[in-house]
Each structure stands twice: as structure tokens, then as C-alpha cells.
Amino acid sequence: MSESQFNYDEMVQDALRGVVREILRRVMREGLPGAHHFYIAFRTRAPGVIIPEHLKKRYPDDMTIVVQHRFWGLEVADDHFVIGLSFNHKPERLVIPFNAVVGFVDPSVQFALQFQDEHGRDEEAGDSGAGDEPVALDTVSAEPESDAQDTNHDDDGTPNDDNKVVALDAFRKKT
């Protein structure tokens, strides 16, 4: 069997991230239609991610944001997006490269995408081969109100018991 001169897996991942990019571009131009809203999971330590230090401490590996009622300043570039959200009633600006995104869910239509983690946790610890392994993203820790008030955390920043977990398998179409 000959070795492929094409990295098909990478090409498919790029194409699927293009779907997320196009969805966000439409939202940037037209707003969120109907009941659509998104959970976007990303690696907080991936190259190019810019989030406030208190969020990096709270979410050292990955984080999920909700794009629903209260967000602003959405800007979508070819390789990243910028969004304004509130955490504990404080407005914050996040810059998230599409390569950092590991999951995208629109629960209103049971649509979900998951991506291979190009910059895995093991790679950050020094194992350069981690990006080649697929990442099983069966659950995503969600911030159901992160775009409004960060209700998963008390005012002092400690987690409360209202955390929700979104199982991506629940949104996959059954064949």
C-alpha cells in the first residue's frame, strides 16, 4: 500500500472548521436566527488564544462558551474569531483561533462537530506526537450563561453545583 501525498485528515478538519467559520460569519452579519445558539469548546492554551488571566486559571486546559443572548463585537477572520462575553457581570474580549476549537454544538437543531486536537495536552507537556492522535470529545463542560453572567460560578469565582455537561453524542444523527 502506498503512502498518501495528501494529509486527508487535516484537509477534512480544515473543511469542517470552515463550516464553523461560515456559521459565525453569518451570525456576525445577520445575528442569530430563531432558536439557534452555540456551544463552542476550545483549548485555552492553544497558540493564539487570548483570554483574561482569571479565565485561564479557572479553565487551564479547555473551556466552552455559549453564543446565545448576550454577546457583542463578533469579528470573524480566516483563522480566528473575536467575541465579547460577560463573566461575573464583567465584559471580556476573547480571541479564539479556529485551530483551537475542539467542539461546536447547535442544540437547537441537534448539530455537532468535533475536531482532532492539533495542540493536545500531552504536546504542551513536551510530547510532540500528541497532535496526531484523535481526541474523544464525549462531553464538554458548558458555560450555559457565560454570555450573560457566568452563573456556573459564585461571585467569588468558585464553582457552584449548577454546571451542565453537554454530551456531544446526543446531537449526532443516528444512522
N, C-alpha and C positions, 0 to 999 in steps of 0.2 A: 504494500500500500504506500503510495507516495505522500509526502508531506505537503500540505496546502501552502501556497504562497499568499493566501489571504487569511487574515485573522477574522473569521466569520463571527465568532462570539463577540468580539469587540465592535464589529460593524453593527450587529443586532442591538447591542447595548446602546450604541450611539443613536441608532434609529429610534429606539424606544424613549430615550431621553429627549429626542426631538419631539415626540408626542407631548411630553410634559411641557417642553418649551412652547409649543404652539398653543396648548391649552392656556398657559399663563399669559401669553401674548394676547389671546382673545379676551381674557379677563381684564388685562391692562387696558385694552381699547374699549370694551363694552360692559365691563362689570360682570358679576356672577349672575348667570341666568337661573331663574326658578329656584329650586331647592339644592342646586349644586353647591358643594363645599368640598374641601380637600384636606386630607392628612398628608403631609409631606415629611418623610423621615430622612434624616441626613446625618452623616458623620461629622461631629463637631470639631474633630482635629484634622479633617482633610485639608489639603493645601487650598488656600484661597477663601476658606470660611472665615467670616468676620462676624462675631457675635460679642456682646458685652461680657466682661470677665466674670460677672456673677452667674451668667448662664453657662459659661464654660466650666465653672466649678460645680454647678448643680448637675450638668449633663456632660461629664468628661468624655464620653465616647459617642453617644448618639442622642438625637433629640427629634421629636416630632412636633411640627407646628400645624395649626389649623387655620386654613384660609376660609373664613366664613363671613361673619358680620362686620367686624371692625378690623380693617387693615387699611393701609394707605401707602402712597408712594411706591406702588409696584412698578418696577422697571425690569424689563427682560432684555438681556443681551444674548449673544450667541452662546456664551459659555457660562453665564451665571444669571441669577436674578437677585433683586434687592426688594425687601418688603419691610414695612413698618408695622409693628405689633406692640401691644401693651403687655407688660408683665408686672403684676402687683401695682397696677394703675400707673405705671411709668412707661412712657413711649420709648421704644427701642428700634434701632435700624439693624437689620440682618442682611448680610451678603452671603449667598449660598451658591457655590458653583454647581452646575448640573452634574459634574462628576462626583460630587459628594452625596448626591441623592441616592438613597438605597430603597426607597419605597414611596409610592404615590397611590392614594386611595380616594375615590369619589364614592362615598357610601350611598349617595342619593340614587345612583344607577348601578350599584354593585360592580364598579370597575376598579381594578387594582393592577399595578405594575410593581414588580420588584426587580432590583438590579444587583449584579455582582458588585461586591465592594472592591473597588480598584485600589483603595488605600486601607487595607484591613488593619485591625488592632495589632496583629502579630507583626505586621510590617513596621508599624510605628515603634514596636519594641525592638526592632532590629532584624527581623526575619523578612528578607526582601522577597520571598516567594509567596507571601500571603495573598497578594492581589490576584494571583492566578486561580485561586480556589473560589467556587461559588459560595455565596452567603445564603444560608437558610434564614429567611426573614418571616418566621411564622407568626410572630406577634410584634407589635410596635407599641411602645409606651406613648400614649397620646396626651396631648395638652388640649383637652376639649374646649377650654375657654381662653387659650393663650392669646388669641387675637382680641380678647376682650379684657380679662382681668387676671389671668393665671390663677384660676381658682383651685388648682391642684396643690397649691402651697399656701400656708398661712402667711400673714403679713410679715412674720419674721423670716420667711423663706424656707421654713421646714415643711417637708411633705405632709399633706393630710391624707386621709383614707379615701378621698374621692377620685383617686387616679383611675383611669379607664385604660383598658387594653383592647386594641383593635386586632382581631385575628384576620390577617390578610386572606387566609383560606376561605373565610366566609364570603368574600367578594369574588372569588374565582368562579367562572362559569363551569358548570358540571358538564362533562362530555359523555 
